[in-house]
Amino acid sequence: MADTRNATGGVRYTQADAGYFEKRSLKRSAGLWGLWGLGVAAVISGDFSGWNFGLDFAGFGGMTIAFLVVTLMYFGMLFSIGEMSAAMPHTGGAYSFARGAMGPWGGLVTGLAETIEYVATTAVIVYFSASYLNGITGVLFGFELPGLVWWVILYAVFVGLNAAGAAISFRFALIVAILSLAILAIFAVMAIFSGVWSADKLFDIAPDPGQSTFLPHGLLGVLFALPFAMWFFLGIEELPLAAEEAHTPEKDIPKAGITGLITLVISGAVVLILNPGITGSEALGTAGEPLLDGFRAMVPESLAAVLSLFALIGLLASLQGIMFAYGRNMYSLSRAGYYPKFLSLTGTRQTPWVALVVGAVIGLIGLIIVDATGGAEGTAGAVILNIAVWGAVLAYLLQMVSFVLLRRKFPNAVRPYRSPWGVPGAVVAGAIALIIFVGLAINPAFFIAIVAIAIIYAIGLVLFALWGRKQLVLSPEEEYAVSGGLHRDPKTEHYGD
């Protein structure tokens, strides 16, 4: 490294050595439907597990309100993210947007929030997948494995899949996204025609004194349910991380994001209405396998286990999609020097295999620690889920702030796609994210998660202040910010070669 020069925010950039970016190259492999599949696959597990905890906090009525509020937030956010990703077709995603708007420190804080979100979300999916697997093997084959064994197997298999090549990842994501939606369609048909579904079961949670069956725990319960309503959509915002692997990112990422979101709104609404109507909201509010419980209520146990084997596809779809996200997030921050640079090495298959392995190890350690310490009321998955949602909400808020700032800071920047909701849409989405953030902060159930994230941030910021800020490289994300938005796409403008 040579040609050191100072920049804003107290950071120091170093010119990359010859071959630096060649060792950190990605391959363009995705069209519109590949991106749509990646976005839907990353989220679809939320229809199978996790969302249902919101019923325990708010009841069906409160969860429905939370679902509608969160849907509004995601539309405002995806319109805004679509505009920023088209203007900045770089792998950095949220980090890239915040770096351009708020400088290196803002980029780090936002990028770290997204790292926390995706690494923790992957751990949540691994946890629930292991639960589903034991439910299947216990009935069909008469054995169960310790959670740790399933966790190691799942991480090993899907790190291998994601490291095998981007084209394989996109193809797999598209196939499992379609299969997952087909499974949900089968569940919907069975629920409608089984005769088991009942509207009374939706409102079977006994209300607190002075409250109604529609809002059994009052309006505060709606606030606490918002993070769990996010589980229907959490991860769809990852698509900008595929910008350097998409053929035409400026067109396809915004289109795939909105199309994918519409798909998820429909599937989420179907699950929200039908699943508790089969099992009852009270029972479903604490269930680890809500969709499997729905199948069990309609068919014999052995057949339910077979159906849940197919339902497991939804969880595995998201495991692949979210693992893709944390790999690219860590890759981009490492390539720019915020994280250790070896994390961005890609190898002959042009996938960030080092970042994928390290993220898996971190997630596995997190699951082991939380499980060993009892977690929140003994449920490791719930604690990690809380960490994932907290990281997501912070990243959402900072991205919406970035959108508003970038409109003012770079008014003449090239924007191939513009949000139809503009600044007001970003403000509304950011305000909802802030409300969810406050809800997380005042909910005792999230206390452990918040403490864990605070520790991670303290360590990350101290390391960056002492070491990382002097190690930055003019990666595409940094070049865009330093040039004032003039250097937009390294693939066409040939900088960084």
N, C-alpha and C positions, 0 to 999 in steps of 0.2 A: 504493500500500500504506500502511496506517495501523494504529493500535491495536496497537502492538508489545507483547508480553508474554513474559516469560522462562519457560522450562520446564526439565525435568530434562536432565542430560547436557551442560550448558553450551551449549544451543542457544537460538535466539531465533525465535519464531513471529511472522509478520506476517499480519494479516487480508488476505484476497484482495480485490483491487479488484472493483468491479462488472463482471460479464462475464467474469471470469477463468475460471471453470469452464465457462461456455457455450462458450468458445473451445477447451475441452479435453473435449468431450463424446463419449461412445461410444453406440452404438445396440444395443439388445437384439435379437439375431437368431438365437440358437442354442437348440435343444431338446436332448434327451438324445442323439439320434443324431448331430446336428451336432457335439456335444462329443466323442462317441465317435470320430467320423471324424477330428476334429482331433487327438485324442490318439494314435490309431493311425497316422495319416499322419505325424505328427511323428517317430515312432520307426522306421517300417517300413524305412527305408533301412539300418538296422543289420542287417537280414537279407540285404542285398545287398552290403554292403562294410563293412569295419572290424573286425568281430568276429573275423575269421579270423586276425588277427595274434596272438591269444591262443594259437592252436595252436602257433606257433613257440616260445612261452615255456613251454608246459606239456604239449603233446601233447593227443591227444583225451581221455584219461582226466582229465588235469588241467583241461582246459577244461570238461568235463562237471561236475566238482566245482564249479568257479568259477560255472558257469551256475546250479546249484542254490542256492549260497550267495547269489548276487545276486538270484535270484528271491525268496528269503526276505526279503532286505532291502527289495525293492520292495513286497512285500505289507505289511510292517510300516509302511513309509513312506507308502504311499498311504492306508492306513486312517487314519493320523495326519493327513496333509494334508487328507483328506476332512473330518475333524472341524473342523480349523482354518478351512478355506475356507467351510464352512457357517456357522461363527460369524462370519467376517469376509468377507462377499461383496464384496470390493474387488479391483480389478485388480492390486494390489501383490503378491499371491502370497507367495513366500518372504520378501520384504522386509517385507510387512505382518505376517506371523507373528512375525518376529524383532523388529520395531519394538515390537510389543505386549509381547513377553516380555523383551527385553534393552535397550530404549531406543533412541535415535536412532543411536548408534554401532553397536550390534548390527544395526539395520536396514540401515545403510549397508554394513557388511561382508558381510552375507548377500545383499543386493540386488546388490552389485557382483560377488559370486561367480556369481550367476545371470546377470548380464549377460555375464560372461566365458564362461560355459558356452554360452549360446545364440548369441552372436556367433561364437564359435569353432566351434561345431557346424555352424552355417550354412556357414562357410568350408570345413569338412571335406566337407560334402555337395556344395558347389560344385566342390571339387577332384575328388572321385570321379565326379561327374556329367560333368565335362569329359573324364575318362579314358574313361568309357563311351561318350561321344559320339564321341570319336576312334576308338574300337574299332569303332563302327558305321559311321561315314562312311568309314573307311579300307577296309573290306571291301565295302560296298555301293556307294560312290560314288567310291572311289579318291582321296580327299583327306583330310587332317587339318589342323586349325587349331592355332595356338599356344595353350597353356593360357590365357594372359592374355585372348585374344579370347573364348574360351568363358566365362571367369569373368565378364567384363564383360556379355556377353549374358545369362547366367543371372541375375546380380544385377538387371539392368535389367528383365527380364521379370517376375521374381517380386516385386520391389518394386512394380511397377505393379499386379500382381494383388492384393497385400495392401492396397494403397492404394485399390483400386477400391471397397471396401465390405466390411463384416464378413459380410453375408449371402452375398456371392460367395465369400469365403474359406472359410466353413463348408461351403458347397455343394461347392466344389472339393475340399476336404479329404475329405469323405465319399465322393465319387465315386472319387478316386484311391486312397483307402484300400481300398475294395472291389476295385478293379482290381488293386492290388498283391497283395492276398491271393489273388486268382484266379490271378495269374501264379505265385505260390509254390505254389499247388495244382497247376498244370500241371507245374511243375518236379518236384514230389513224385511225381506219377503217372509221369512220364517216368523218373525215377530208379528207381522201384520196378520198372517193367516193361521197362526197357531192357536188363537183364542186365549192366550195367556196374558197378553198385554191388557193393562187396565189403567185408566186415568187416575183412579183412586190411589194406585201405588206410587204415582208421582208425588203425591202430597201426604205420604204416610209418616213424616217426621213430626213428632209432637212439638207444638210451638212453645216457646218460652212464655212466661206470664205476660199478657198484654200484647202478644204477637199473633200473627195469623198463620194458617197452614201454607199460604203462598210464600211468606217470608218468616219462617219459624224462628229465626234468630235475628230478625230486624235488618235494618239497612247496613249496619256494621258487618253483618255476615256477607253482604254483597261485596264489600270492600275486600274482605279476606278471601272471597272466592275468585276474584279477578286473576290472581296468579295461576290458578288451576284452569281457568277458562283459556288462558294463553296456551295451555298444553295442546289445544286443538290446532294451533298455528305456529308454535315456536319452532323455528328452524327455516321457515320459508324465506326469511331474509338473508339466508346464506348465499343466494345465487350470485351476487356480485363477486364472491370469492372464486367463481369459475370463469371470470372475465378473460383471463389469458389462455383459457382452454376452450373457449367458445369461438365458433367461426365468425359470427357477426354479433359481438356482445352488445353493441350500441342499440341494436334492434331487438335481439332475441331475449336479453335478460329482463328488460321491462315487461315485454309481452308474456314471457314464461312466468314471471312473478305474479302478475295479475290473473292470468289464466289458472295458475296453480292455486291461488288464493280462493278464487270462485269455486274450484273443485273442492277445496277443504271446507269452505263454509257449508256447502251442501252435505258433505259426508259428516261433518261435525254436528249439524242440526239433526240429521237422522239418528245418530248415536245418542245425542242428548235427550231426544224425545222417546226413543224406543227402549234403550237399555234399562233405565230406571223404571219404566212402565212394565217391564218383565219381572224384575227382581225386587222392586221397591227402592225408593231413594235412600231410606235409612240403612238398609243392608249394603247397598252399593257404595255408600259414602266412605266406607272403610275397607273396601274390597281390593285385594292385590291383583286380581284377574277379572275385571268387571265384564268384559265381553265373554270370557269363558263361563262366568257365572250366568250370563244371559242364555248361553247355549244350554247349560245344565238345567235351567228352569224349563226348557222346552223339549229336551230329548233325554234319553237314558244316559247315564254317566259315561259308558263306554263310547257311545256315539259322540257325546260332547267332547271327549278327549281327542277323537279323530278330527272333529271340526276345529278344535283349538290348535291342532297341528298346522292347519291351514292359517288359523288366526295368527300363529307365531310369525308367519311371513311378514305381517305388518310391522312387527317389532324389529325383525331383521332388516327390513327395508330401511327403517329409520336409523338403525345401527350403522348401516353402510353410508347413508347420506350425511349423518352428523359427523361421522368419523372423517369423511371427505372434508367437511367444513373445518374441523379443528386442524387437520393437516395443512390446509391452505392458509389458514389464519396464522398459524405458527411459522409456516414457511415464509410468508411475506414479512412478518415482523423480524424474523431472523435474517432474511436477505438484506433488509435495511439496516441491520445492526442493533436493533432494540433487544433482541434475544441473541444468545450465542450463535455465531454464524454457521456452525456445523449443522444446526437444525434445518437449514434450507438446502442441503445437498440433495440432489434428485437421482443421481445414478443413471444407468443406461435406459431404464424404462420411463424416465422423465416424470417421476412421481416423488413427492416429498416423503420418502420412506423413513428417514430419520425422525422427522417431526411426528409421523404416525406412530412409530414405536415409543417415543418418549411420552407422547400424550396418553397412550395406552397404559404405560407404566404408572403415570401419575394418577389416572383414573382408577386403576386397580388398587393402588395403595390407599386412595381415598375411600374406596368401598370397604377395604379391610379394616381401616381405622374406625370408620363410622359404625360398622357392624360390630367390631370388638368392644366399642364403648357404649353400645346399646342404642345409639342414635336418639332420635326424637320418639319417645315412647316405644323404643325398641325397633323402629322401622328404618333401616338404613336407606331404603329407596326414597322415603319422604324427605330426609335430610338433604341428600344429594340433589333431589328435585328442587328443593328450596334454593340451594346454591345456584343451580342452573337458571332458575327464574330470576333471581336477584341480579345475576350477571347480565342476563338478557335485557331486563328493564333498564339497567344503567346504560347499556350499549344503545338501546332504542332512544332513550332521552338525549344522549350525546349526539347521536346521528341526526336527530331532528334539529337540535341546536346548530349542528354543522350545516344543514341544508339552508337554514335562514341566513347564517353568516356567509356562506358561499355565494348566495344570490347577491349579497351586498359587496362582498370582498372581490369577487371575480365576475362582475356584471357582463363582461364581454366574452367570457369563456365559451367555447363551443359546447352546445348542449343539444345533441341529436334528438333527445327525447325530453319533453318538458312535462312536469306533473300537472294534470288537469285541475288539481286542487290547490296548486301553488303553495305560497307561504301559509295561508290559513289552514290548509290541510296538515302541514307539518306542525303548526302550532297546536292544533287539536290533538294530533297523535302524541306529541311531546307532553301535553298537559295530562293526557290519560296515563302515559307512562309514569309521569311524576306522581299521580295519585296512587298508582299501583306500588311505586317505590315507597311512598309513605305508609301504605297499608302493610307492606312487608316489615317496615321498621317498627311498627307498633304492635305487630302480632307476635306474642310470645313464642309461638310455634316456629318462628323463623330466627329466633335469637342465635342459636348455634351456627346456623348458616351465615348470618351477618358477621359474627365474630370471626369465623373461618376466612371469609372474604376480606375482612379488614386486615387480618394478618398477612394474607397473600399480597394485598396492595402495599402494605408497609414494607415488606421485603422487596417487592418489585421496584417501588419508587426509590428506595435507598440504593439498591444496586445500580439503577439507571443514573442516579445523581453522582455516585462515586466512580462509576466505570462506563456504563453503556452510552452515556451522552457524548463520550469522546470517541466512540467507535462506529458512528453512523456512516452509511454508504449511500451514494446517490442512486438508489434504486428507482424504478419508474414512479412509485408513489411519492418519494422524496423529490424527484426531479420536477414533477408536476407542481408541487407546492412551492419549491424554491424559484421556479420560473414564472410564478404567478399565473399558472394555468395555461401557459403557452406551449409547454411540452406535454402533450396529452397522451400520445400513443407511441411507445418505443418500437412497435412492430412496423409502423409506417414512417416514422420520423428518424429511425435508426440511431437514436441516442442510447448510450449504455452498451453498445456493441463492443 
